[in-house]
Amino acid sequence: MDKTITWLIRVFAVVLISVFLIAYLNSQKKPSLLLSKPSIEDLEYKAFLLRPKPSIEDLEYKALDKKRANAEFAANRDYTDYEKFGSIIFCNASFNSRIESAKYSKQMELYISGKEADLLEWDTAIKDYENERAKCRDFNP
């Protein structure tokens, strides 16, 4: 009789520990909205669940965002090469990529705000990048 009770207590303890472990792991996977703010990825995923079939505009906006991110990456890479090698080619390429990135941002702003978009900020950024591109010079590292 004592062995039976001991085994029942052990099985109950293992089941209880398993339940608490599963509950703990689930709470770590899905943080409470009260404790922390949801990340951008969580919000995009929830938006995807609410609207599973994206419209053409959403796909175009995501494509523009991807192109903008690629242009910014290329601009940073080319500017690093310009600092390293000192060639005017890398400087011009960097500023061309920054201009391209600003143009994609401008198009994204048009998708978001439509005709009410204030594009003056993007126009001045493009002019500033064009002025800075004119200052590119070769130098010896």
C-alpha positions, 0 to 999 in steps of 0.5 A, spaced: 500 500 500 505 504 501 508 503 494 502 505 491 501 511 494 508 513 493 508 512 485 501 516 485 504 522 488 510 521 484 506 521 478 502 527 480 508 531 481 511 529 474 504 531 471 504 537 475 511 539 474 509 538 466 503 542 466 507 548 470 513 547 465 508 548 459 504 554 461 511 557 463 513 556 456 507 558 453 507 565 457 514 566 454 512 565 447 506 570 447 508 576 452 502 579 455 500 586 452 500 589 458 507 587 460 510 589 453 508 593 447 507 588 441 513 588 436 512 591 428 512 583 426 507 581 431 502 587 428 504 585 421 502 578 423 495 580 426 494 585 420 495 579 416 490 574 420 485 580 419 486 581 412 489 574 409 489 576 402 493 582 401 491 588 395 495 590 390 497 596 393 500 593 399 504 588 395 507 595 391 508 598 398 512 592 401 516 592 394 517 599 395 520 598 402 524 593 400 527 597 394 528 603 399 532 598 404 536 595 399 538 602 396 540 604 403 544 598 404 548 600 398 549 607 400 552 605 406 556 600 403 559 605 397 560 610 402 564 605 407 568 603 400 569 611 399 572 612 406 576 606 405 579 607 398 578 614 397 575 614 389 570 619 387 566 613 384 564 610 390 562 617 393 557 618 387 554 611 387 553 612 395 549 619 393 546 616 387 543 610 392 541 615 397 537 619 392 534 613 390 532 611 397 529 618 398 525 617 391 522 610 394 521 613 401 517 619 397 513 614 393 511 610 400 509 617 403 504 617 397 501 610 398 500 612 405 497 619 405 495 620 398 494 626 395 495 630 402 502 627 402 507 633 404 513 631 399 517 637 401 521 634 406 523 628 401 524 634 395 529 638 400 533 631 401 534 629 394 536 636 393 541 636 399 544 629 396 545 632 389 549 638 392 553 633 396 554 629 390 557 635 387 562 635 392 565 628 392 573 628 390 578 623 390 583 623 396 589 618 398 587 614 404 
